[in-house]
Amino acid sequence: MRIEILSFEGCKNAAGALDRVEQALQHESMRAVVEHVEVNTPELAEDLHFVGSPSIRVDGKDIEPGADERGHGLMCRTYRDGNITTGVPPVEMIRAAIRASATRVGRR
């Protein structure tokens, strides 16, 4: 399994996203290659279909359903966690993406 954390330099939520990925992997008893991808130009943001910082992809698929249909660019990203909006995704969203990927490739 490959997990990418995409962010731009100076994103205050990138470290929190990494912490949540590590928590999700631990909860799911899974291992993965976790890679940081720095997105530093509008052109790269467009090429990577970057929907904001930080973004997390599991085996190439964004963890948030429907995110791929959003606009692309160098911007901060927010996530819904119950009734609040936060700059890092909820652990459960990451866990669901890990489980879905594992199921697609028959790891479970």
Backbone bond lengths (Angstrom), bond angles and torsions (degrees), N, CA, C in turn:
res aa  C-N    CA-C-N  psi(-1)  N-CA   C-N-CA  omega(-1)  CA-C   N-CA-C  phi
1 M - - - 1.446 - - 1.526 107.95 -
2 R 1.313 114.71 141.11 1.466 121.23 179.77 1.526 108.26 -123.38
3 I 1.312 116.13 128.07 1.456 121.66 178.01 1.519 107.91 -120.61
4 E 1.317 115.40 128.25 1.460 121.59 177.70 1.523 109.08 -110.70
5 I 1.316 115.31 135.83 1.456 121.63 170.93 1.518 105.74 -112.26
6 L 1.314 115.69 110.99 1.456 121.96 -178.32 1.517 109.02 -99.34
7 S 1.329 116.15 130.27 1.466 119.74 178.94 1.519 108.90 -157.04
8 F 1.325 114.51 166.47 1.457 118.40 173.64 1.520 108.82 -103.63
9 E 1.312 115.85 160.63 1.463 121.54 -178.45 1.518 110.20 -57.65
10 G 1.313 115.34 133.38 1.453 120.78 177.84 1.519 114.58 88.18
11 C 1.318 118.22 2.13 1.465 120.60 178.98 1.529 108.88 -66.17
12 K 1.315 116.57 118.38 1.468 120.31 -176.63 1.521 112.67 -72.07
13 N 1.323 118.28 -13.00 1.461 121.00 -178.05 1.534 114.48 -101.10
14 A 1.324 117.61 -2.38 1.474 120.20 -177.98 1.532 111.58 -63.53
15 A 1.307 117.49 -43.66 1.474 119.99 -179.97 1.521 110.88 -64.28
16 G 1.323 117.15 -39.71 1.456 120.93 177.39 1.519 112.05 -63.95
17 A 1.327 116.02 -35.89 1.469 120.03 177.57 1.526 109.87 -64.84
18 L 1.323 117.17 -42.50 1.464 120.79 177.33 1.531 110.66 -61.38
19 D 1.316 117.27 -44.32 1.471 120.72 177.79 1.525 111.14 -57.90
20 R 1.313 116.40 -43.00 1.465 119.99 -179.14 1.519 111.81 -68.75
21 V 1.329 117.41 -36.85 1.475 120.39 175.87 1.521 109.30 -61.02
22 E 1.322 116.93 -46.09 1.465 120.83 179.86 1.527 111.24 -61.93
23 Q 1.328 117.62 -40.72 1.464 121.03 176.83 1.531 111.01 -62.50
24 A 1.330 116.11 -44.61 1.459 120.60 -178.65 1.529 111.06 -63.28
25 L 1.317 117.04 -43.01 1.464 120.41 178.08 1.526 110.66 -62.17
26 Q 1.307 116.42 -41.05 1.466 120.08 179.16 1.530 110.39 -64.08
27 H 1.323 117.23 -46.22 1.471 121.06 179.16 1.524 111.99 -60.68
28 E 1.318 116.84 -35.82 1.467 121.23 -178.03 1.527 112.43 -88.89
29 S 1.326 117.18 -1.84 1.469 122.49 -177.13 1.529 110.82 53.19
30 M 1.320 114.74 45.27 1.470 121.46 -178.68 1.527 108.86 -121.00
31 R 1.321 113.85 156.05 1.464 120.89 172.95 1.510 107.89 -117.57
32 A 1.314 114.85 152.60 1.461 119.88 -179.95 1.512 109.42 -156.21
33 V 1.305 114.68 156.72 1.452 121.00 168.75 1.527 105.14 -83.17
34 V 1.327 116.76 118.51 1.462 121.31 179.77 1.521 107.43 -106.36
35 E 1.314 114.44 123.27 1.458 120.81 -173.26 1.531 109.72 -123.83
36 H 1.320 117.07 135.97 1.462 121.08 174.43 1.522 108.20 -94.45
37 V 1.323 115.88 130.34 1.464 121.84 177.71 1.520 107.23 -117.63
38 E 1.335 116.03 115.80 1.457 119.73 178.62 1.520 108.92 -87.57
39 V 1.302 114.72 126.18 1.468 121.90 179.19 1.522 106.02 -108.93
40 N 1.337 116.43 109.33 1.456 118.70 -170.55 1.520 115.59 -122.15
41 T 1.332 117.99 4.45 1.463 120.13 175.91 1.528 109.45 -138.64
42 P 1.318 117.10 152.90 1.466 119.62 176.10 1.534 112.27 -59.37
43 E 1.320 116.17 -34.67 1.472 119.86 179.68 1.526 111.28 -65.63
44 L 1.330 116.05 -43.12 1.463 119.48 178.08 1.524 110.36 -66.56
45 A 1.326 116.62 -38.68 1.463 120.37 177.27 1.526 110.17 -58.13
46 E 1.299 117.23 -43.17 1.464 121.39 178.92 1.526 110.64 -67.38
47 D 1.322 116.88 -46.23 1.467 121.04 -179.72 1.525 112.12 -59.66
48 L 1.330 116.66 -37.90 1.463 121.51 -177.63 1.530 113.38 -89.58
49 H 1.341 116.37 -0.24 1.474 120.53 -175.68 1.531 110.12 54.79
50 F 1.320 114.20 46.02 1.468 123.33 -176.47 1.521 109.17 -77.72
51 V 1.333 116.71 118.01 1.462 120.86 -176.16 1.530 112.80 -101.93
52 G 1.312 117.05 15.99 1.457 120.78 175.40 1.511 112.30 129.45
53 S 1.328 113.50 162.16 1.460 120.92 -174.47 1.521 110.65 -108.37
54 P 1.329 117.00 129.32 1.454 127.98 -2.56 1.535 111.33 -90.63
55 S 1.306 115.08 147.78 1.462 122.01 172.76 1.517 107.66 -115.47
56 I 1.316 116.09 146.66 1.464 121.07 178.49 1.516 108.08 -125.25
57 R 1.312 115.34 131.56 1.464 121.66 176.49 1.519 109.12 -123.16
58 V 1.313 115.71 136.34 1.453 122.22 175.94 1.523 106.62 -111.65
59 D 1.330 115.49 117.45 1.470 121.80 -176.21 1.528 111.37 49.61
60 G 1.338 114.92 42.75 1.458 121.49 174.27 1.517 115.52 86.10
61 K 1.315 118.25 -4.27 1.468 121.68 -176.85 1.532 109.93 -110.79
62 D 1.348 115.92 128.26 1.462 120.54 178.46 1.526 109.81 -58.62
63 I 1.322 116.22 143.27 1.471 120.32 -176.68 1.525 112.93 -71.81
64 E 1.325 117.66 -18.08 1.460 120.61 -177.38 1.520 110.13 -101.28
65 P 1.326 117.12 117.63 1.467 119.26 178.78 1.528 111.40 -55.37
66 G 1.321 116.11 134.40 1.456 121.71 178.15 1.509 115.27 85.56
67 A 1.317 118.28 -7.07 1.467 120.61 -176.77 1.523 112.09 -63.87
68 D 1.320 117.02 -31.54 1.467 120.06 -177.65 1.525 112.87 -64.35
69 E 1.322 117.49 -15.52 1.458 120.65 -179.03 1.524 112.73 -90.76
70 R 1.306 117.63 -1.58 1.464 121.76 180.00 1.519 111.05 -81.57
71 G 1.326 114.71 170.99 1.450 120.69 174.65 1.518 111.16 -70.93
72 H 1.316 115.92 162.71 1.455 121.69 -177.40 1.519 109.64 -115.90
73 G 1.328 116.67 148.21 1.449 119.92 175.89 1.515 112.65 161.48
74 L 1.318 114.46 175.08 1.466 121.67 179.53 1.522 108.81 -83.99
75 M 1.314 115.67 94.12 1.461 121.39 -178.23 1.519 108.89 -148.94
76 C 1.306 116.12 162.45 1.453 120.68 174.16 1.527 108.28 -76.01
77 R 1.306 115.37 152.25 1.458 120.74 -179.45 1.523 109.16 -118.61
78 T 1.320 115.80 146.42 1.452 120.70 175.74 1.526 109.62 -124.44
79 Y 1.315 114.40 157.71 1.468 122.71 -179.34 1.517 108.20 -131.55
80 R 1.321 115.99 150.78 1.459 121.47 173.52 1.524 108.34 -90.29
81 D 1.310 115.36 131.73 1.464 122.22 175.78 1.523 106.01 -131.26
82 G 1.309 115.06 91.45 1.454 119.32 -173.93 1.514 109.62 67.15
83 N 1.318 116.67 -121.07 1.465 121.44 -178.66 1.521 113.78 -95.54
84 I 1.330 117.29 5.18 1.465 118.92 -178.16 1.522 110.87 -116.10
85 T 1.317 114.55 158.97 1.463 122.59 173.57 1.514 106.45 -108.22
86 T 1.334 115.76 132.19 1.459 120.59 -175.97 1.531 110.00 -137.75
87 G 1.315 116.27 161.58 1.455 121.49 -178.75 1.516 114.15 -86.34
88 V 1.330 117.04 -4.90 1.470 120.42 176.27 1.525 108.35 -126.03
89 P 1.318 116.59 145.91 1.465 118.40 -177.82 1.521 111.71 -72.57
90 P 1.325 116.61 151.02 1.457 119.43 175.65 1.527 110.73 -65.66
91 V 1.319 115.96 146.60 1.463 120.84 179.81 1.529 110.44 -55.89
92 E 1.314 117.24 -39.12 1.463 120.04 -177.91 1.534 111.94 -63.06
93 M 1.319 118.48 -34.04 1.468 121.33 177.26 1.538 109.79 -64.24
94 I 1.321 115.92 -41.30 1.463 120.42 178.92 1.525 109.70 -68.21
95 R 1.318 116.91 -43.18 1.467 120.83 178.84 1.529 110.86 -59.31
96 A 1.320 116.70 -42.98 1.467 120.19 179.66 1.522 110.91 -62.03
97 A 1.334 117.03 -39.79 1.466 120.83 178.96 1.531 110.57 -67.30
98 I 1.321 117.48 -38.15 1.467 121.64 177.70 1.527 109.92 -64.37
99 R 1.328 116.80 -45.97 1.473 120.47 179.05 1.522 111.20 -62.67
100 A 1.326 116.68 -42.81 1.466 120.23 -179.67 1.522 110.88 -62.91
101 S 1.314 117.40 -42.20 1.461 120.64 179.25 1.519 111.12 -66.14
102 A 1.330 116.15 -42.42 1.470 120.61 179.48 1.523 110.24 -61.86
103 T 1.314 117.02 -38.82 1.461 121.22 178.69 1.526 111.46 -67.37
104 R 1.346 116.73 -41.41 1.473 120.86 179.66 1.518 112.27 -59.82
105 V 1.309 116.84 -36.96 1.475 119.37 -176.46 1.523 112.85 -104.23
106 G 1.305 116.76 8.97 1.458 121.11 174.44 1.510 115.09 71.59
107 R 1.325 117.32 33.36 1.477 120.21 179.38 1.509 111.86 -85.34
108 R 1.298 118.79 -7.36 1.471 120.87 -179.19 1.487 109.67 -119.70
